[in-house]
Amino acid sequence: MSAQHLLHAMGWVPGHSLDIQLCHDMLVITSAQEDRYQVGSRGELPLPASSRQMCRIEPGQPVLLAAFITHDLLVVHPVSAVARLLTDLHHQLAGGDSDR
């Protein structure tokens, strides 16, 4: 996945070591000391198949990337999670109860 503009803003250059964790159906990516995952030579963000499967991210499916630069953190939101969050928000805005 290419996310060069976000990776550049975060200072994550090719070869930068990353840690990728699953958290609430999202992938949370941070800098790492060890070289398990790395930013690719052309600035691509590695998203291992096992991590994508746990988040139900299908090949070619769009995702929402959110960078928290001051915390050295990048979050990958699957489109299904974004849709669910927006549905809940719209339900609350329309006066529905929040216990959905």
TORMIFI-332985 format. One line per 10 residues: their letters; for each residue z, y, x of N, C-alpha, C. Coordinates in nm, 4 decimals. Example, Ala and Ser with C-alpha at 12.3 -4.5 7.8 and 13.67 -1.06 7.14 Angstrom:
as> 0.7800:-0.5690:1.3190:0.7800:-0.4500:1.2300:0.7800:-0.3300:1.3200 ~ 0.7080:-0.2250:1.2850:0.7140:-0.1060:1.3670:0.7870:0.0030:1.2900 .
end
This chain:
msaqhllham> 0.0000:-0.1161:0.0847:0.0000:0.0000:0.0000:0.0000:0.1231:0.0898 ~ -0.0857:0.2179:0.0594:-0.0919:0.3405:0.1376:-0.0030:0.4470:0.0740 ~ 0.0854:0.4998:0.1523:0.1761:0.6056:0.1070:0.1934:0.7046:0.2213 ~ 0.0821:0.7332:0.2899:0.0869:0.8094:0.4128:0.1553:0.9445:0.3979 ~ 0.1294:1.0156:0.2887:0.1898:1.1482:0.2727:0.3428:1.1395:0.2635 ~ 0.3945:1.0409:0.1921:0.5396:1.0250:0.1830:0.5996:0.9770:0.3149 ~ 0.5321:0.8825:0.3782:0.5823:0.8309:0.5048:0.5840:0.9409:0.6104 ~ 0.4809:1.0245:0.6120:0.4763:1.1364:0.7060:0.5917:1.2331:0.6794 ~ 0.6156:1.2656:0.5522:0.7245:1.3573:0.5159:0.8600:1.3013:0.5584 ~ 0.8721:1.1696:0.5575:0.9992:1.1064:0.5944:1.0118:1.0867:0.7451 .
gwvpghsldi> 0.9026:1.1088:0.8175:0.9051:1.0871:0.9618:0.8912:0.9409:0.9996 ~ 0.8400:0.8596:0.9084:0.8210:0.7168:0.9327:0.6795:0.6958:0.9856 ~ 0.6663:0.6819:1.1140:0.5378:0.6658:1.1809:0.5018:0.5177:1.1894 ~ 0.3752:0.4852:1.2215:0.3396:0.3445:1.2402:0.4348:0.2764:1.3386 ~ 0.4791:0.1571:1.3010:0.5730:0.0816:1.3823:0.7195:0.1070:1.3471 ~ 0.7463:0.2062:1.2622:0.8837:0.2373:1.2222:0.9430:0.1172:1.1488 ~ 1.0625:0.0757:1.1887:1.1283:-0.0423:1.1294:1.1896:-0.0091:0.9940 ~ 1.1722:-0.1013:0.8994:1.2172:-0.0803:0.7616:1.3008:-0.1967:0.7118 ~ 1.3891:-0.1656:0.6194:1.4640:-0.2661:0.5445:1.4217:-0.2514:0.3990 ~ 1.3930:-0.3615:0.3322:1.3487:-0.3603:0.1928:1.4448:-0.4459:0.1116 .
qlchdmlvit> 1.5081:-0.3847:0.0122:1.6055:-0.4538:-0.0728:1.5669:-0.4385:-0.2197 ~ 1.5978:-0.5391:-0.2990:1.5809:-0.5333:-0.4437:1.7070:-0.4753:-0.5052 ~ 1.6913:-0.3767:-0.5937:1.8060:-0.3145:-0.6601:1.7634:-0.2710:-0.8002 ~ 1.8191:-0.3332:-0.9030:1.7894:-0.2968:-1.0426:1.6396:-0.2933:-1.0720 ~ 1.5675:-0.3979:-1.0376:1.4234:-0.4094:-1.0610:1.3411:-0.3058:-0.9852 ~ 1.3959:-0.2496:-0.8787:1.3235:-0.1558:-0.7929:1.3353:-0.2058:-0.6497 ~ 1.2429:-0.1621:-0.5657:1.2540:-0.1892:-0.4239:1.3062:-0.0645:-0.3553 ~ 1.4133:-0.0782:-0.2799:1.4736:0.0322:-0.2070:1.4442:0.0099:-0.0590 ~ 1.3761:0.1069:0.0013:1.3323:0.0943:0.1403:1.4030:0.2001:0.2245 ~ 1.4618:0.1569:0.3350:1.5312:0.2466:0.4271:1.4907:0.2121:0.5702 .
saqedryqvg> 1.5246:0.3001:0.6626:1.5033:0.2706:0.8044:1.5936:0.1547:0.8440 ~ 1.5494:0.0800:0.9432:1.6268:-0.0354:0.9890:1.6336:-0.0363:1.1405 ~ 1.7330:-0.1041:1.1925:1.7467:-0.1201:1.3370:1.6597:-0.2348:1.3886 ~ 1.6436:-0.3375:1.3064:1.5646:-0.4521:1.3493:1.4236:-0.4426:1.2935 ~ 1.3323:-0.5229:1.3475:1.1896:-0.5123:1.3150:1.1406:-0.6133:1.2127 ~ 1.2153:-0.6337:1.1056:1.1700:-0.7303:1.0048:1.0429:-0.6817:0.9352 ~ 1.0430:-0.5570:0.8923:0.9247:-0.4949:0.8321:0.8967:-0.3664:0.9079 ~ 0.7685:-0.3286:0.9143:0.7301:-0.2068:0.9846:0.6209:-0.1338:0.9081 ~ 0.6193:-0.0005:0.9236:0.5076:0.0786:0.8737:0.3845:0.0315:0.9512 ~ 0.2746:0.0081:0.8793:0.1526:-0.0432:0.9408:0.0840:0.0567:1.0324 .
srgelplpas> -0.0071:0.0076:1.1122:-0.0752:0.0902:1.2118:-0.1560:0.2039:1.1502 ~ -0.1966:0.1886:1.0256:-0.2700:0.2956:0.9562:-0.1824:0.3670:0.8535 ~ -0.0510:0.3520:0.8668:0.0415:0.4217:0.7780:0.0615:0.3540:0.6443 ~ 0.0394:0.2238:0.6377:0.0610:0.1544:0.5109:0.2042:0.1037:0.5019 ~ 0.2531:0.1003:0.3797:0.3896:0.0572:0.3507:0.3879:-0.0918:0.3177 ~ 0.4640:-0.1732:0.3902:0.4629:-0.3164:0.3607:0.5449:-0.3468:0.2352 ~ 0.4860:-0.4211:0.1446:0.5594:-0.4692:0.0273:0.5412:-0.6210:0.0232 ~ 0.6364:-0.6950:0.0801:0.6233:-0.8408:0.0881:0.6042:-0.9041:-0.0499 ~ 0.5243:-1.0091:-0.0535:0.4943:-1.0770:-0.1799:0.6211:-1.1202:-0.2517 ~ 0.7189:-1.1729:-0.1786:0.8417:-1.2195:-0.2438:0.9157:-1.1029:-0.3105 .
srqmcriepg> 0.9168:-0.9870:-0.2467:0.9813:-0.8690:-0.3056:0.9051:-0.8203:-0.4277 ~ 0.7731:-0.8189:-0.4184:0.6915:-0.7763:-0.5334:0.7128:-0.8701:-0.6517 ~ 0.7202:-0.9992:-0.6252:0.7400:-1.0959:-0.7329:0.8749:-1.0776:-0.8008 ~ 0.9798:-1.0495:-0.7231:1.1130:-1.0306:-0.7818:1.1166:-0.9075:-0.8716 ~ 1.0321:-0.8082:-0.8428:1.0262:-0.6858:-0.9245:0.9171:-0.6924:-1.0305 ~ 0.8473:-0.8045:-1.0344:0.7360:-0.8226:-1.1287:0.6248:-0.7196:-1.1070 ~ 0.5959:-0.6901:-0.9805:0.4833:-0.6032:-0.9473:0.3630:-0.6926:-0.9233 ~ 0.2631:-0.6811:-1.0101:0.1420:-0.7610:-0.9999:0.0465:-0.6974:-0.8985 ~ -0.0381:-0.7775:-0.8331:-0.1360:-0.7217:-0.7394:-0.2226:-0.6150:-0.8079 ~ -0.2388:-0.5025:-0.7429:-0.3205:-0.3940:-0.7963:-0.2521:-0.3074:-0.9007 .
qpvllaafit> -0.1315:-0.3442:-0.9402:-0.0587:-0.2682:-1.0425:-0.0064:-0.1373:-0.9826 ~ -0.0172:-0.0264:-1.0557:0.0365:0.0992:-1.0025:0.1891:0.0966:-0.9969 ~ 0.2431:0.1731:-0.9028:0.3875:0.1884:-0.8895:0.4167:0.3369:-0.8715 ~ 0.5398:0.3750:-0.8966:0.5852:0.5111:-0.8727:0.6730:0.5095:-0.7485 ~ 0.6381:0.5932:-0.6509:0.7163:0.6045:-0.5285:0.7995:0.7310:-0.5362 ~ 0.9275:0.7193:-0.5058:1.0173:0.8347:-0.5037:1.0841:0.8393:-0.3670 ~ 1.0643:0.9516:-0.2971:1.1222:0.9675:-0.1639:1.2448:1.0573:-0.1718 ~ 1.3518:1.0116:-0.1110:1.4752:1.0892:-0.0961:1.4889:1.1162:0.0533 ~ 1.4188:1.2184:0.0988:1.4023:1.2438:0.2421:1.5362:1.2629:0.3117 ~ 1.6278:1.3394:0.2523:1.7555:1.3661:0.3181:1.8428:1.2415:0.3305 .
hdllvvhpvs> 1.8107:1.1372:0.2539:1.8867:1.0118:0.2604:1.8087:0.9004:0.3299 ~ 1.6871:0.9338:0.3823:1.6047:0.8353:0.4517:1.5806:0.7131:0.3630 ~ 1.5370:0.7408:0.2397:1.5286:0.6378:0.1366:1.4003:0.6553:0.0564 ~ 1.3310:0.5453:0.0335:1.2116:0.5442:-0.0497:1.2308:0.4367:-0.1555 ~ 1.2060:0.4715:-0.2812:1.2232:0.3766:-0.3913:1.0875:0.3479:-0.4537 ~ 1.0584:0.2198:-0.4728:0.9353:0.1756:-0.5371:0.9712:0.1307:-0.6779 ~ 0.9212:0.2036:-0.7779:0.9470:0.1726:-0.9181:0.8247:0.1019:-0.9762 ~ 0.8398:-0.0217:-1.0243:0.7284:-0.0874:-1.0935:0.6952:-0.0118:-1.2221 ~ 0.5713:-0.0143:-1.2632:0.5291:0.0569:-1.3835:0.6077:0.0091:-1.5056 ~ 0.6457:-0.1177:-1.5102:0.7233:-0.1689:-1.6243:0.8606:-0.1031:-1.6310 .
avarlltdlh> 0.9235:-0.0781:-1.5154:1.0541:-0.0124:-1.5139:1.0418:0.1336:-1.5560 ~ 0.9360:0.2001:-1.5128:0.9136:0.3400:-1.5521:0.8926:0.3484:-1.7032 ~ 0.8125:0.2586:-1.7577:0.7882:0.2579:-1.9022:0.9176:0.2342:-1.9795 ~ 1.0007:0.1417:-1.9308:1.1281:0.1121:-1.9973:1.2206:0.2336:-1.9932 ~ 1.2303:0.3003:-1.8785:1.3149:0.4194:-1.8659:1.2674:0.5315:-1.9571 ~ 1.1367:0.5513:-1.9630:1.0819:0.6563:-2.0500:1.1035:0.6228:-2.1974 ~ 1.0883:0.4965:-2.2342:1.1122:0.4558:-2.3724:1.2569:0.4831:-2.4117 ~ 1.3510:0.4473:-2.3231:1.4929:0.4726:-2.3503:1.5208:0.6222:-2.3622 ~ 1.4640:0.7017:-2.2727:1.4836:0.8465:-2.2770:1.4285:0.9048:-2.4068 ~ 1.3082:0.8653:-2.4448:1.2476:0.9173:-2.5675:1.3260:0.8747:-2.6901 .
hqlaggdsdr> 1.3791:0.7546:-2.6875:1.4625:0.7064:-2.7980:1.5875:0.7937:-2.8119 ~ 1.6504:0.8264:-2.6989:1.7691:0.9123:-2.7007:1.7335:1.0525:-2.7481 ~ 1.6221:1.1064:-2.7017:1.5795:1.2398:-2.7431:1.5501:1.2473:-2.8928 ~ 1.5064:1.1363:-2.9487:1.4735:1.1325:-3.0917:1.5966:1.1081:-3.1770 ~ 1.7145:1.0995:-3.1127:1.8379:1.0833:-3.1896:1.8861:0.9428:-3.2061 ~ 1.8233:0.8480:-3.1368:1.8680:0.7094:-3.1455:1.9949:0.6897:-3.0653 ~ 2.0646:0.5795:-3.0914:2.1863:0.5542:-3.0136:2.1482:0.5087:-2.8736 ~ 2.2402:0.5244:-2.7798:2.2108:0.4944:-2.6399:2.2459:0.3514:-2.6016 ~ 2.2804:0.2675:-2.6969:2.3193:0.1286:-2.6675:2.2044:0.0323:-2.6842 ~ 2.0839:0.0715:-2.6511:1.9695:-0.0168:-2.6595:1.9606:-0.1085:-2.5443 .
end
